[in-house]
């Protein structure tokens, strides 16, 4: 028989929910009430689990009663359990309590129904029980609609996520990471707290968008472990919410992180996973295929690389004329960048002078630059532009034009933000110029700019 929740446990839950707190926030409030100002996530999580047990009546919070009373501003006596009552009466045989269902109050009749097959419920008893179950149904309905997600929460979260996406190419990544991380933790608290099933799905989507942004920002800050971890988190929350496109965006982040940190096999696996999730006629589907292509180039697999580029070009030709939005941003430039900038990377990595790879890289790098310059000022990405200029410089250095290569590289570094992807492309240019043309003055000027731009890791 299901045990009814004690009054003190019901009071704890009602007091918390009336303030709109999740169990994680409740844990922080309790720790604050006893003078603890630091709230490590593992300690908060452990206490949150205890709070759930307290509110379900499984364990009386003897050590935390004073803290609860302080937080809720109520006397401790209101949270004490009632004195123990006499043991239940035995049945006529002097053994187990009677299971008779004839007569009795509403509680006994409901208990008989809860026992189900263990007790033979007669039609007469069922007729008496049914009116009482209406009150139970009302309570179940109330619990299904119990939520700590306040009015306007999703509007606020959406505006934050859109703003972060727009500022990605403008504001310093460390500042954006701090903001995104704060909101990601708040969404985690809302997921842990009381919410409806419908709200849970929306919260998972918000969590996935924030984690995807944190993955890219960690990538810019040069931490591949954190970047991959946040991308994986984004994928799994999006997958739980049934948001396939968002799963594909997370895979795109995974692939980029793996490529820039010399893990081409992981990049291929992530890109393929994203292709399976991406909408068929979406620029992201083109982008993911070119991610796989340049990872194959990194492995020296020319045939697989060119096959993936062929698929990407064929799909690009069939894309609708109007590109879909990513949150509030147009994705029209995503596919053109993929079939120019990513192709440039691939031919530089294949690097066969006799095959004409460096000449092809030069042509595609110039096309990537032209694509960026054709965009409205508000839609251009300084990071992509800088990398396209550096890629063109690498191609020129291999083709015997070091002066122009060094000048382009220096221009890119002096105009780009200090982010890890740009630095890693600059390392490749620095290596080529240093190996072949280190005595040239213009090369030495580039090397100085390179050392100044290099961020601390």
C-alpha positions, -999 to +999 in steps of 0.1 A: +000+000+000+014+034-010+023+055+020+009+090+022+033+119+023+039+132+058+026+167+065+061+181+072+073+167+038+044+183+020+052+216+038+088+215+026+078+209-010+050+236-010+073+262+006+100+256-020+077+255-050+059+287-039+092+305-042+098+290-077+130+272-067+144+240-081+161+215-058+195+229-068+186+264-057+170+250-025+203+233-018+222+265-023+198+283+001+202+257+028+240+259+026+238+297+027+216+295+058+242+276+078+270+300+068+285+282+038+291+307+010+309+284-015+286+260-035+306+234-054+285+216-080+291+181-065+281+193-030+250+210-043+240+180-063+243+156-033+222+179-011+196+183-039+192+145-039+186+146-001+160+173-006+140+151-029+141+124-002+130+149+024+101+161+003+089+126-005+089+118+032+115+090+030+139+107+055+132+132+082+157+161+077+168+162+114+201+179+106+186+204+083+154+215+101+170+247+115+183+256+080+149+250+064+132+271+091+156+300+085+152+298+047+114+297+049+112+321+078+089+298+098+092+282+133+110+249+135+080+234+153+059+236+121+084+212+105+084+186+132+067+152+127+036+145+148+041+122+178+039+085+171+004+070+174-007+036+187+000+006+165-028-004+141-055-028+154-052-064+144-079-083+127-104-108+143-078-136+141-053-117+162-029-117+133-026-093+103-047-061+101-081-067+086-084-064+049-121-061+049-133-035+024-169-033+036-177+001+049-149+023+064-139+059+055-127+072+021-090+064+029-098+027+036-118+025+004-090+041-016-064+018+000-085-011-011-084+001-047-047+006-046-042-029-035-056-040-069-055-077-074-044-084-038-079-076-026-112-087-042-129-053-047-166-059-050-189-038-072-204-023-041-171-011-028-160+001-062-192+022-064-182+039-032-146+044-042-151+060-076-162+094-062-131+096-041-109+089-071-121+121-087-102+140-060-071+119-068-074+127-105-076+164-097-044+161-076-026+142-104-036+169-129-023+196-105+010+178-102+013+174-140+010+212-143+033+220-114+062+241-127+089+265-115+094+278-151+081+313-148+060+332-173+082+346-200+112+324-192+114+309-228+111+343-244+140+355-222+161+324-230+155+328-267+165+364-267+198+355-248+206+326-272+200+348-303+221+376-289+250+352-281+248+338-317+249+373-332+278+385-310+299+354-316+319+371-344+321+405-325+326+402-288+356+386-270+350+348-266+359+348-229+331+373-221+305+354-242+316+321-226+309+334-191+274+346-201+265+314-219+278+293-190+257+312-165+225+307-185+234+270-192+236+264-155+203+282-149+186+260-176+200+229-158+184+241-126+150+245-144+153+210-159+160+195-124+131+214-108+093+210-113+083+215-149+058+201-173+068+176-200+062+202-227+085+226-209+111+199-204+115+195-242+118+233-246+144+234-218+164+206-235+164+226-267+176+257-249+203+237-231+215+223-264+218+257-281+237+271-252+260+240-251+266+243-288+276+279-283+299+270-254+316+244-277+325+270-303+336+295-277+358+269-260+372+261-295+381+298-300+397+298-265+419+269-275+405+241-252+396+211-273+386+189-244+360+215-231+349+222-267+342+185-275+325+179-241+301+208-247+294+197-283+286+162-271+263+177-244+246+197-271+240+167-293+225+145-265+201+172-252+190+180-288+186+143-295+164+139-263+143+168-276+140+153-310+157+183-327+176+167-355+189+200-371+204+210-337+220+176-334+237+183-368+249+217-356+265+200-326+282+175-349+296+203-370+312+217-339+326+183-330+341+179-365+358+213-365+373+208-331+387+174-342+401+187-375+419+216-359+434+194-332+447+168-357+421+141-351+408+135-386+392+101-380+371+116-352+361+145-375+349+121-402+328+102-377+313+134-363+305+147-398+289+115-409+268+115-377+257+150-385+249+142-422+225+115-408+207+141-388+208+172-410+178+182-431+185+170-467+182+204-484+199+225-458+233+244-462+244+225-431+242+192-450+267+207-476+289+220-448+291+187-430+301+169-462+330+193-468+341+188-432+344+151-439+362+159-472+389+180-456+393+154-428+399+127-455+425+151-470+442+154-437+446+116-438+459+118-474+429+100-488+424+119-521+398+096-535+375+099-505+381+136-502+371+143-538+340+120-535+327+140-505+334+173-523+314+159-553+285+151-531+287+186-515+287+204-548+258+183-562+238+191-530+247+228-532+233+230-567+199+217-555+196+239-524+165+262-524+171+298-534+160+310-499+183+298-471+167+288-437+176+307-405+198+295-377+180+310-348+178+346-362+208+344-386+207+337-423+226+306-434+230+317-470+268+320-467+273+286-451+274+264-482+295+289-504+321+291-476+322+253-473+329+247-510+356+274-511+373+276-477+371+239-469+383+230-504+412+253-499+422+235-466+419+201-484+442+209-513+468+225-489+468+193-468+470+170-499+498+193-510+510+176-542+527+202-564+526+179-594+488+174-590+484+212-590+470+212-554+486+245-544+472+262-575+437+249-568+441+260-532+450+295-544+420+297-566+396+285-540+411+307-513+405+337-535+370+326-541+364+323-504+376+359-499+354+371-527+324+353-511+330+371-478+335+405-493+302+401-512+283+397-479+266+426-460+289+440-433+268+427-405+269+391-419+306+389-424+328+367-401+362+382-393+375+348-382+366+332-416+380+361-435+413+360-416+416+322-422+408+326-459+436+353-462+460+330-444+451+300-466+457+322-497+491+332-482+500+295-476+492+286-512+513+316-524+542+306-502+542+271-518+539+287-552+571+308-547+555+342-538+568+348-502+565+386-502+528+386-510+522+356-487+539+373-457+521+406-464+487+388-465+494+368-434+505+399-415+473+418-426+451+389-414+467+388-380+465+425-374+428+426-383+416+393-367+407+386-331+430+365-311+413+331-314+428+297-315+416+286-350+432+317-366+464+311-346+466+274-358+463+284-394+489+311-389+512+284-374+511+266-408+520+298-427+548+305-401+562+271-407+563+273-445+578+308-445+604+300-418+615+268-436+620+285-470+623+323-467+633+332-431+659+358-442+634+380-461+625+412-442+588+409-450+589+373-436+605+386-404+578+412-401+551+385-403+569+364-377+568+394-353+531+398-359+526+361-354+544+362-320+523+392-309+490+376-320+497+342-303+474+338-273+485+322-240+472+286-238 
